[in-house]
Amino acid sequence: YDGGLVLDQEGHVLVPYSAICMPFPVTVRAQVSNQANGGLEQLYYDHPTVVGVHPQYNLALVKIGLPRWALQPAAISRKPPANRDKLVAVLLPDKPGIGLEVQDAAHTEDGLRFVLAKCSAPFQRDGAPVYDSEGKAVGIAFDPLDSPDDTVAIVPLAGINPADFIAPEKKQGNPQRAAKLKARGLEWQEKAKKAEASAKQPASFRAYQYFRRQAAEQPRDPQPCENAGLCLKE
């Protein structure tokens, strides 16, 4: 599962593009308010509509249907995090958040800006909203994959504008980045084949993460989807 950030009451949600770019079933789980009695419940929405994808970052904008339910949109800060800021990443609405401390507020990778932070617990999921001390969303967190388990990469919302999102079929991706992700995925897939029983599933999951990211950079190539599917079978 991956996280997401609710942007408005109309049901627009910011999610990792790698979570929805492959032909696998997608379900959005949301904490919603019943407009009839004001109570909170967990609801599941199948087949969200893809509104657009970011031309460079691993982000997509999807829309979910909301019969008689109201989503609570996040308050968003356009001020980027600074070094030593204390933040919180929330993977699921009914679970405790993970504490973060910003280590590098201006990290760049392949020409894209990220915020690197240390986390208080292992972080191996993508898309978790990140909040500042005032409860405002400042970014979307991703597992940096090749970094230590106590590190998380954050896409700062200060640089994200929904107007910049494009139709999925127009996304070009990054072939060089895709090649690196494929190579790492194949390495972990091979490790999974040779691993003892207790280590096989974690290695397969890591390979799956790489292939998903590869699919986001090569959205019209079926190979990363096929490789990711093999990881799920294992």
Phi, psi and chi 1 to 4 in degrees:
 res  aa     phi    psi   chi1   chi2   chi3   chi4
   1 TYR       -  157.6   57.5   84.9      -      -
   2 ASP  -130.6  165.0  -65.6  -72.8      -      -
   3 GLY   -93.8 -179.0      -      -      -      -
   4 GLY  -165.9  163.9      -      -      -      -
   5 LEU  -122.6  121.8 -178.7   69.5      -      -
   6 VAL   -76.4  124.6  176.7      -      -      -
   7 LEU   -97.2  -29.0  -61.6 -178.3      -      -
   8 ASP  -157.5  171.8   54.9   41.2      -      -
   9 GLN   -76.3   -8.5  -68.9 -174.2  -30.0      -
  10 GLU   -81.0   -4.9  -75.5   68.2   48.0      -
  11 GLY    98.4   17.6      -      -      -      -
  12 HIS   -82.6  129.5  -69.1   96.5      -      -
  13 VAL  -130.6  133.3 -175.3      -      -      -
  14 LEU   -90.9  121.1 -168.1   62.1      -      -
  15 VAL  -134.4  166.0  -59.2      -      -      -
  16 PRO   -65.2  134.1  -20.1   32.4      -      -
  17 TYR   -62.6  -33.9  179.3   45.9      -      -
  18 SER   -63.9  -16.8   55.2      -      -      -
  19 ALA   -80.7  -19.5      -      -      -      -
  20 ILE  -129.2    4.3   53.1   91.3      -      -
  21 CYS   -84.9  -12.8   68.4      -      -      -
  22 MET  -100.6  158.1  -64.1 -169.4  -65.3      -
  23 PRO   -80.6   49.0   30.2  -36.3      -      -
  24 PHE  -108.0  153.7  -60.4  149.6      -      -
  25 PRO   -59.5  138.5  -22.4   33.2      -      -
  26 VAL  -122.7  129.6  175.5      -      -      -
  27 THR  -127.1  133.9  -62.9      -      -      -
  28 VAL  -101.4  123.8  175.2      -      -      -
  29 ARG  -102.1  127.1  173.3 -169.1  176.9 -170.2
  30 ALA  -136.4  146.5      -      -      -      -
  31 GLN   -89.6  119.1 -179.9  169.3  -78.2      -
  32 VAL  -126.0  161.6  -62.4      -      -      -
  33 SER  -106.2  127.3  174.1      -      -      -
  34 ASN   -74.3  117.4 -172.7  -33.7      -      -
  35 GLN   -68.0  -17.1  -67.1  179.2  -37.3      -
  36 ALA   -78.0  -42.8      -      -      -      -
  37 ASN  -124.2   -2.1   58.8   29.7      -      -
  38 GLY    78.3    2.3      -      -      -      -
  39 GLY   -76.7  157.2      -      -      -      -
  40 LEU  -101.1  138.4  -66.7  177.3      -      -
  41 GLU  -143.5  159.1  -65.9 -170.6   27.6      -
  42 GLN   -94.6  123.0  -57.9  -72.1  -31.0      -
  43 LEU  -121.4  155.2  -72.2 -170.9      -      -
  44 TYR  -119.1  131.7  -64.0   82.4      -      -
  45 TYR  -118.8  117.1  -59.9   90.7      -      -
  46 ASP   -87.8  152.5  -65.1  -37.7      -      -
  47 HIS    54.6   58.8  -47.3  -61.7      -      -
  48 PRO   -64.1  150.4   25.5  -35.3      -      -
  49 THR   -85.2  128.5  -59.1      -      -      -
  50 VAL   -82.2  115.0  179.9      -      -      -
  51 VAL   -84.2  -39.8  176.7      -      -      -
  52 GLY  -175.2  169.0      -      -      -      -
  53 VAL  -129.9  151.9  -60.0      -      -      -
  54 HIS   -76.4  137.6 -163.9  -84.0      -      -
  55 PRO   -66.3  -19.4   21.0  -31.4      -      -
  56 GLN  -125.8  -49.0  -64.7  174.7  -56.5      -
  57 TYR   -77.4  160.3  -75.7  107.2      -      -
  58 ASN   -80.7   67.1  178.9   16.8      -      -
  59 LEU  -137.2  146.1  -68.0  172.2      -      -
  60 ALA  -138.6  153.6      -      -      -      -
  61 LEU  -110.8  119.6 -166.9   61.7      -      -
  62 VAL  -119.8  162.7  -58.3      -      -      -
  63 LYS  -128.8  135.1 -170.6  175.7 -172.1  -59.6
  64 ILE  -116.6  152.2   57.3  179.1      -      -
  65 GLY   -78.2  148.2      -      -      -      -
  66 LEU  -136.5   62.2  -62.1  168.3      -      -
  67 PRO   -66.8  120.3   24.5  -32.1      -      -
  68 ARG    57.3   12.7   84.2  175.6 -166.0  -79.9
  69 TRP  -119.7  151.5  -59.9   95.1      -      -
  70 ALA  -123.9  127.5      -      -      -      -
  71 LEU   -84.8  149.8  -74.6  172.0      -      -
  72 GLN   -99.9  104.6 -179.5   62.7   46.9      -
  73 PRO   -67.2  151.1   23.5  -32.0      -      -
  74 ALA   -76.1  144.8      -      -      -      -
  75 ALA   -79.8  126.0      -      -      -      -
  76 ILE  -110.4  132.1  -64.2  176.5      -      -
  77 SER   -97.9  131.9  171.4      -      -      -
  78 ARG   -93.0    6.3  -67.9  -60.2  175.4 -179.3
  79 LYS   -89.7  118.2  178.7 -177.6  177.0 -178.0
  80 PRO   -67.6  148.5   24.5  -33.2      -      -
  81 PRO   -61.1  151.6  -21.5   33.2      -      -
  82 ALA  -114.7  162.6      -      -      -      -
  83 ASN   -55.4  138.1  -73.4  -19.1      -      -
  84 ARG    74.7    4.0  -66.1 -174.1  -65.4  -81.7
  85 ASP   -63.3  142.8  -83.1    0.5      -      -
  86 LYS   -95.5  124.8  -55.6  -70.0 -174.2 -178.7
  87 LEU  -129.3  171.1  -51.7  172.3      -      -
  88 VAL  -135.8  130.3  175.3      -      -      -
  89 ALA  -104.0  133.1      -      -      -      -
  90 VAL  -118.1  111.8  179.1      -      -      -
  91 LEU   -79.8  -43.4  -86.5  175.2      -      -
  92 LEU  -130.6  144.1  -65.6  171.6      -      -
  93 PRO   -65.1  -22.3   21.9  -33.0      -      -
  94 ASP  -106.2   15.5   57.9  -14.6      -      -
  95 LYS  -120.4  152.3  -59.4  -66.0 -177.4 -178.0
  96 PRO   -61.3  147.8  -20.0   31.7      -      -
  97 GLY   -78.1  167.6      -      -      -      -
  98 ILE  -106.7  125.6  -63.0  175.2      -      -
  99 GLY   -71.2  139.1      -      -      -      -
 100 LEU  -129.0  150.2  -51.5  174.8      -      -
 101 GLU  -131.8  124.3 -178.6  175.1   -8.8      -
 102 VAL   -67.5  128.1  176.0      -      -      -
 103 GLN  -105.7  -36.7  -57.7  -67.8  -50.1      -
 104 ASP  -142.5  102.9 -176.4   -5.4      -      -
 105 ALA   -82.0   -5.0      -      -      -      -
 106 ALA  -134.3   39.3      -      -      -      -
 107 HIS   -73.0  138.3  178.3   77.4      -      -
 108 THR  -123.0  143.6   57.7      -      -      -
 109 GLU  -146.6  123.9 -176.2  175.0  -26.7      -
 110 ASP    52.5   35.9  -66.1  -29.9      -      -
 111 GLY    80.6    2.4      -      -      -      -
 112 LEU  -106.9  144.2  -60.8  178.1      -      -
 113 ARG   -91.9  135.1 -179.5  178.2  176.2  178.5
 114 PHE  -133.5  162.4  -65.1   90.2      -      -
 115 VAL  -110.9  123.4  173.2      -      -      -
 116 LEU   -97.0  135.5  -65.3 -174.8      -      -
 117 ALA  -139.3  150.2      -      -      -      -
 118 LYS   -84.2  141.0  -69.6  -72.2 -175.2 -178.5
 119 CYS  -117.7  154.3   47.8      -      -      -
 120 SER   -83.5   -4.9   59.2      -      -      -
 121 ALA  -150.8  156.4      -      -      -      -
 122 PRO   -54.5  138.3  -27.0   35.3      -      -
 123 PHE  -126.0  104.3 -162.9  101.2      -      -
 124 GLN  -128.1   31.6  -65.1 -176.1  -28.7      -
 125 ARG  -130.5  164.3  -58.1  -72.3  178.8  177.2
 126 ASP  -115.8  154.0  -67.4  -23.5      -      -
 127 GLY    90.7    4.1      -      -      -      -
 128 ALA   -68.7  128.5      -      -      -      -
 129 PRO   -64.5  143.8  -16.5   29.2      -      -
 130 VAL  -116.7  130.5  177.6      -      -      -
 131 TYR  -118.3  149.8  -60.7   90.2      -      -
 132 ASP   -90.0 -173.6   61.5   16.7      -      -
 133 SER   -67.3  -16.8   58.6      -      -      -
 134 GLU   -94.2    3.2  -62.7  179.1   -7.8      -
 135 GLY    81.1   15.3      -      -      -      -
 136 LYS   -98.2  141.6  -66.5 -177.0  177.5 -179.3
 137 ALA   -73.6  131.5      -      -      -      -
 138 VAL  -119.5  -10.8  -64.9      -      -      -
 139 GLY  -176.7  177.3      -      -      -      -
 140 ILE  -120.4  127.0  -57.9  -67.4      -      -
 141 ALA   -93.4  144.4      -      -      -      -
 142 PHE  -134.1  147.1  -71.3   84.0      -      -
 143 ASP   -69.7  120.5 -179.3  -11.7      -      -
 144 PRO   -73.7   -1.4   25.1  -31.9      -      -
 145 LEU    65.7  -62.4  -63.4 -178.6      -      -
 146 ASP   -88.6    1.6  -73.7  -37.0      -      -
 147 SER   -98.6  168.5  -62.2      -      -      -
 148 PRO   -57.0  156.8  -24.2   33.7      -      -
 149 ASP   -63.0  -19.2  -74.3  -16.4      -      -
 150 ASP   -95.6   20.9   63.8  -13.2      -      -
 151 THR  -120.8  142.6  -58.0      -      -      -
 152 VAL  -134.1  143.4   63.2      -      -      -
 153 ALA  -104.0  132.7      -      -      -      -
 154 ILE  -118.1  128.2  -57.1  168.0      -      -
 155 VAL   -84.7  114.2  176.3      -      -      -
 156 PRO   -71.2  131.6   24.1  -30.6      -      -
 157 LEU   -67.8  -18.0  -66.5  177.4      -      -
 158 ALA   -59.9  -24.2      -      -      -      -
 159 GLY  -105.1   10.0      -      -      -      -
 160 ILE  -111.1  125.7  -58.3  -61.4      -      -
 161 ASN  -124.6  119.8 -175.3  -12.7      -      -
 162 PRO   -53.7  -26.5  -27.8   36.4      -      -
 163 ALA   -67.5  -18.5      -      -      -      -
 164 ASP   -82.5  -12.3  -65.3  -25.8      -      -
 165 PHE   -70.0  146.4  -76.7   56.4      -      -
 166 ILE  -122.9  168.0   59.3  176.3      -      -
 167 ALA   -63.8  141.1      -      -      -      -
 168 PRO   -52.4  -38.0  -25.9   34.9      -      -
 169 GLU   -69.6  -11.9   60.1  -90.9   20.0      -
 170 LYS   -94.1   -8.4  -67.2 -176.4  178.1 -179.4
 171 LYS   -70.5  127.9 -174.0  174.2  175.5   69.5
 172 GLN   -90.6  -31.4  -62.7  -60.7  -45.8      -
 173 GLY    76.2 -173.0      -      -      -      -
 174 ASN  -132.6  101.0 -175.8  -45.3      -      -
 175 PRO   -58.2  -37.4  -23.4   33.6      -      -
 176 GLN   -65.8  -44.4  -68.0   75.0   25.7      -
 177 ARG   -64.4  -39.2 -166.8 -177.9  -55.9  146.9
 178 ALA   -61.4  -40.3      -      -      -      -
 179 ALA   -63.5  -40.5      -      -      -      -
 180 LYS   -65.0  -42.7  -66.0  177.0 -175.9  177.3
 181 LEU   -65.8  -39.5  -67.6  164.8      -      -
 182 LYS   -62.1  -46.1  175.8 -177.0  177.6 -179.3
 183 ALA   -59.6  -43.2      -      -      -      -
 184 ARG   -68.5  -37.4  -66.8  -66.9  -73.9  146.6
 185 GLY   -62.8  -42.3      -      -      -      -
 186 LEU   -65.2  -36.4  -68.2  173.6      -      -
 187 GLU   -60.8  -46.7  -72.0  177.5   19.5      -
 188 TRP   -71.2  -30.9  -81.3   96.6      -      -
 189 GLN   -64.9  -39.8 -165.1  173.1   49.4      -
 190 GLU   -68.3  -39.0 -168.5   62.9   26.4      -
 191 LYS   -60.5  -39.0  -71.6 -179.4 -178.9  179.5
 192 ALA   -64.2  -37.9      -      -      -      -
 193 LYS   -65.4  -34.1  -67.2  177.5 -179.2  178.1
 194 LYS   -94.9   -7.1  -60.5  176.6  179.9  178.8
 195 ALA   -76.6  156.0      -      -      -      -
 196 GLU   -66.4  164.7  -60.5  -68.1  -25.6      -
 197 ALA   -54.5  -42.4      -      -      -      -
 198 SER   -69.4  -23.8   60.8      -      -      -
 199 ALA  -101.5   -5.7      -      -      -      -
 200 LYS   -67.9  -47.2 -173.2  174.2  -65.9  -68.3
 201 GLN   -65.2  -44.9 -166.1  -81.5  -26.3      -
 202 PRO   -60.3  -38.0  -25.6   35.8      -      -
 203 ALA   -68.4  -40.1      -      -      -      -
 204 SER   -64.1  -39.1  -69.5      -      -      -
 205 PHE   -65.5  -38.5  179.1   70.7      -      -
 206 ARG   -65.2  -42.1 -178.7   61.9   73.8  172.4
 207 ALA   -61.1  -41.6      -      -      -      -
 208 TYR   -59.2  -41.6  169.5   72.6      -      -
 209 GLN   -61.2  -42.8  -72.3  179.3  -60.0      -
 210 TYR   -64.1  -44.0  -82.1  106.5      -      -
 211 PHE   -66.4  -35.4  -68.7  137.1      -      -
 212 ARG   -62.6  -45.2  -77.8 -158.5  -32.9  169.1
 213 ARG   -63.3  -38.2  -61.9  -86.7 -174.9   92.3
 214 GLN   -61.0  -42.3 -179.6 -165.2   -5.1      -
 215 ALA   -60.9  -34.8      -      -      -      -
 216 ALA   -67.9  -25.6      -      -      -      -
 217 GLU   -92.2  -15.4  -62.1  -64.6  -16.9      -
 218 GLN  -132.1   65.6  -65.9  177.8  -58.2      -
 219 PRO   -62.9  -17.2   21.4  -32.1      -      -
 220 ARG  -109.1   11.2  -74.9  166.6  -70.1  -80.0
 221 ASP  -103.6  121.5 -172.0  -20.8      -      -
 222 PRO   -75.0  -14.9   27.6  -35.0      -      -
 223 GLN   -61.4  -48.9 -174.8 -173.9   54.6      -
 224 PRO   -61.1  -32.8   17.1  -29.7      -      -
 225 CYS   -66.0  -40.6  -59.8      -      -      -
 226 GLU   -64.5  -43.0  -66.2  168.6    0.1      -
 227 ASN   -64.6  -41.4  -72.8  -24.4      -      -
 228 ALA   -64.3  -38.4      -      -      -      -
 229 GLY   -62.8  -36.7      -      -      -      -
 230 LEU   -64.9  -37.1  -69.5  174.2      -      -
 231 CYS   -64.1  -40.0  -65.7      -      -      -
 232 LEU   -65.4  -36.5  -68.9  178.1      -      -
 233 LYS   -65.9  -32.2  -71.1 -178.5  179.7  179.0
 234 GLU   -76.3      -  -63.3  175.1   -0.8      -
